[in-house]
Amino acid sequence: MLTVNLSLDKSGINPYISSTLLKKIEENLSAWKKIILYLNKRWEYSSLVCQDCQHIFKCPACDISLSVHKHPEKLACHLCWYNSTIPLRCEKCSGTHLLKIWVGTQQIEKCLSDYLSSEKCKIYRFDLDNIKNISSKKEALEHLKNADIIIWTKMITTGFDFKKVWLVWVILLEQELIIPNYDTEEKAYINIKQIIGRGERLGEKTDFIMQSFIPDNDLIKWLIEHNYKDFFKKTLEERKIFSYPPFVEMATLEYRDTNQEKAKNFMENLKNKLDIECKEESEKWKVIEVVLNSTPRKKYNQYHYKIIIKWNNLRDFLQEIKPEIMRNSKLSVSFY
């Protein structure tokens, strides 16, 4: 298992396609060997990284990566809704070489298609844009058999075995680290391990290479060393500091409606009820946190308001709002 530093290895055709990758692709194509290029998401997802010290900008309250928003331009946490202006200098080393990272599968497919002759190789992108129903999935599986280069997302990290795969390449490892969840690093570790297994499951020798702007990141080091023990220890220490499971129980209540005012009023009333319950229960249970986002997330023309709750006895605590949960189809509850 190797790592390519994208800050030093540039191809000139795309910031996320190294010269080493192009060389490896040409070597494998000339030997009629199949290549898998992996990218976490089909769409572009952004984060801010310091190229001087490899620091990833994180939320001070949640210890997850902050996302770069374009309109207006800012850094925002998708978990607790903290936001700040985009800094000019690194908060860790004061360096000025800050890099906004965003890349998607379509971008990679287009760059490689333009660079490589279509007669020379067959490129197939396996993501939700191409797989929308059962018939398209069956058609896609045939394409996978004949493809020389497969660009895939997380949707096929499990359940698929490929013959004659000699190269598995992670386009940008840090995209695994910018999803706004408290267990992002744990999922990233498991996901990369699953990707490694795709090529070698049938007993064939497969080269596995990761690209990154932060090659000295602890997660990369532990993956290369197969060091789950230290990874597990660090993860537990961080979760204890920031009050995450397994040290507390955690749930999210999410309400969605096409009417923004209705959604906001419903969740504010629910939050007030929970606050009252907090005061009554604080003598018995340790109150950790009850937070309502002030700015909704809009998806499919619906406004989503979310309450995050951290508690020591969550199910008993939520009994007080059980009627609202049971009778309202627009309110969903997720436990962690």
SVG drawing of the C-alpha trace seen along z (x, -y; Angstrom):
<svg xmlns="http://www.w3.org/2000/svg" viewBox="-51 -36 58 53">
<polyline fill="none" stroke="black" stroke-width="0.4" points="0.0,0.0 1.5,-3.4 0.6,-7.1 1.0,-9.7 1.4,-13.4 -0.8,-15.5 1.0,-18.6 4.2,-17.4 3.0,-15.0 1.2,-17.0 0.1,-15.9 -1.0,-19.2 -4.4,-17.9 -6.2,-18.0 -5.2,-18.8 -6.5,-15.4 -4.9,-13.3 -1.2,-12.8 1.5,-12.0 2.1,-8.7 -1.6,-7.8 -1.4,-8.5 1.8,-6.4 0.2,-3.5 -2.9,-3.6 -0.9,-3.4 1.2,-0.5 -1.9,1.5 -3.8,0.7 -0.9,1.9 -1.0,5.2 -4.8,5.5 -5.3,5.1 -8.4,3.7 -8.1,0.5 -10.5,-0.8 -10.5,-4.5 -12.4,-5.2 -13.9,-8.5 -16.2,-8.8 -19.0,-10.8 -20.2,-11.4 -20.7,-15.1 -18.3,-17.7 -17.8,-18.2 -15.4,-20.8 -13.1,-21.2 -10.2,-23.5 -6.6,-22.1 -3.3,-23.8 -0.7,-22.6 2.2,-23.7 1.3,-21.6 -1.5,-19.4 -4.1,-20.7 -7.7,-20.1 -10.0,-22.9 -12.5,-21.4 -15.4,-22.6 -14.2,-23.7 -17.3,-22.1 -17.7,-18.9 -14.2,-17.9 -15.5,-17.3 -14.4,-18.9 -15.8,-22.3 -17.3,-22.6 -16.5,-25.4 -19.7,-27.2 -19.5,-29.4 -22.6,-31.6 -21.9,-33.4 -18.3,-32.1 -17.7,-30.8 -16.7,-27.7 -19.7,-25.9 -20.3,-22.8 -23.2,-20.6 -23.6,-19.1 -23.9,-22.0 -24.2,-24.9 -21.1,-26.8 -19.8,-29.0 -16.9,-31.4 -15.3,-33.4 -12.6,-31.6 -9.3,-32.5 -6.2,-33.8 -3.8,-31.9 -3.7,-28.5 -4.8,-28.4 -2.2,-25.8 1.0,-27.0 0.1,-30.4 0.8,-29.3 -0.9,-31.0 -1.1,-28.0 -4.7,-27.1 -6.4,-24.7 -10.1,-24.4 -10.7,-20.8 -13.6,-19.6 -13.8,-16.9 -16.5,-14.6 -16.6,-11.4 -17.9,-13.2 -14.9,-15.6 -12.4,-12.6 -14.2,-10.8 -14.1,-13.8 -10.4,-14.5 -9.4,-10.9 -11.6,-10.6 -10.0,-13.7 -6.5,-12.4 -7.0,-8.8 -8.2,-7.8 -11.7,-6.1 -10.2,-3.5 -7.4,-2.8 -9.6,-2.1 -13.2,-1.8 -14.1,-4.0 -17.2,-3.4 -18.5,-5.5 -20.5,-3.4 -22.5,-5.8 -26.1,-6.8 -26.3,-8.9 -25.9,-5.7 -27.7,-3.3 -31.2,-4.4 -33.3,-1.2 -32.9,2.6 -32.6,2.6 -29.9,0.0 -28.1,2.0 -28.1,5.1 -26.8,3.1 -24.1,1.5 -22.9,4.9 -22.2,5.8 -20.4,2.6 -18.2,3.4 -17.1,6.7 -15.9,5.0 -14.5,1.8 -10.8,1.1 -11.2,-1.7 -14.0,-1.7 -14.6,-5.0 -16.7,-4.0 -18.2,-5.4 -19.0,-3.9 -22.1,-2.2 -19.9,0.7 -17.3,1.1 -19.1,4.2 -20.8,7.0 -18.8,6.9 -15.8,9.1 -13.8,8.3 -11.4,10.5 -8.1,9.2 -8.0,6.1 -4.4,5.1 -4.7,1.5 -7.1,-0.1 -6.5,-3.8 -8.1,-6.2 -8.4,-9.6 -8.6,-11.7 -8.5,-10.2 -9.5,-13.4 -12.9,-13.2 -13.5,-10.3 -12.8,-12.8 -15.1,-15.7 -18.5,-14.1 -20.2,-15.9 -20.6,-13.1 -19.0,-12.3 -18.0,-8.8 -16.5,-10.0 -12.9,-8.7 -14.3,-5.3 -16.3,-4.9 -13.4,-6.0 -11.1,-3.4 -13.7,-0.6 -14.5,-1.9 -10.8,-1.9 -10.3,1.6 -13.3,2.8 -11.9,1.1 -8.7,3.0 -10.6,6.2 -12.3,5.6 -9.3,6.4 -7.7,9.1 -10.9,11.1 -10.4,13.5 -6.8,14.2 -5.1,11.9 -2.2,9.6 -3.5,6.0 -1.6,2.7 -3.4,0.3 -2.5,-3.4 -4.0,-6.4 -3.7,-10.0 -3.8,-12.8 -2.7,-16.4 -2.2,-15.3 -0.1,-12.1 1.2,-12.4 -2.3,-12.3 -2.7,-9.8 -5.5,-7.9 -3.3,-7.3 -0.4,-6.2 -2.6,-3.7 -4.1,-2.3 -0.6,-1.7 0.6,-0.1 -2.6,1.9 -2.6,0.3 -6.2,0.5 -5.2,0.5 -3.9,-3.1 -6.7,-4.3 -9.3,-2.8 -7.6,-4.4 -7.5,-7.9 -11.1,-7.6 -12.4,-6.7 -10.4,-9.5 -11.9,-12.1 -15.4,-10.8 -15.1,-11.1 -13.8,-14.7 -16.7,-15.8 -19.4,-13.7 -20.2,-11.3 -21.3,-7.6 -20.5,-5.3 -20.0,-7.8 -23.4,-9.3 -26.6,-8.4 -27.3,-10.6 -30.3,-11.2 -31.5,-13.6 -35.0,-14.8 -35.6,-16.1 -38.8,-17.8 -39.4,-18.6 -42.1,-20.7 -42.5,-22.7 -43.6,-25.6 -40.5,-27.0 -42.4,-29.0 -44.5,-25.9 -41.4,-23.7 -39.6,-26.3 -42.5,-26.9 -43.0,-23.2 -39.4,-22.6 -39.1,-25.7 -42.2,-24.5 -40.6,-21.0 -37.3,-22.5 -39.1,-24.5 -40.8,-21.4 -37.5,-19.5 -35.9,-22.5 -38.6,-22.3 -38.0,-18.5 -34.3,-19.2 -34.8,-21.4 -37.0,-18.8 -34.7,-15.8 -31.3,-17.5 -31.5,-16.4 -31.7,-12.7 -29.7,-12.6 -26.7,-14.5 -27.9,-16.9 -25.4,-17.1 -26.9,-19.1 -30.2,-19.9 -29.5,-22.1 -31.8,-23.3 -30.3,-24.6 -31.4,-28.2 -30.9,-27.9 -32.7,-25.0 -31.3,-22.7 -33.4,-22.7 -33.8,-19.5 -36.3,-18.4 -38.2,-21.7 -38.6,-20.9 -37.1,-22.8 -35.3,-20.5 -34.9,-21.6 -33.0,-19.3 -32.6,-19.0 -29.5,-17.2 -29.8,-15.6 -27.0,-14.1 -28.2,-12.5 -27.4,-9.7 -30.9,-8.1 -32.2,-9.2 -35.2,-6.9 -36.7,-7.8 -36.1,-11.4 -37.9,-11.2 -41.0,-9.6 -42.2,-13.2 -42.5,-13.9 -43.6,-10.4 -47.1,-11.6 -45.4,-14.2 -43.1,-11.5 -45.7,-8.8 -48.4,-10.9 -46.3,-13.1 -45.0,-11.5 -42.9,-14.6 -40.8,-14.1 -38.1,-11.4 -35.9,-10.2 -32.4,-8.7 -30.5,-7.1 -26.7,-6.7"/>
</svg>
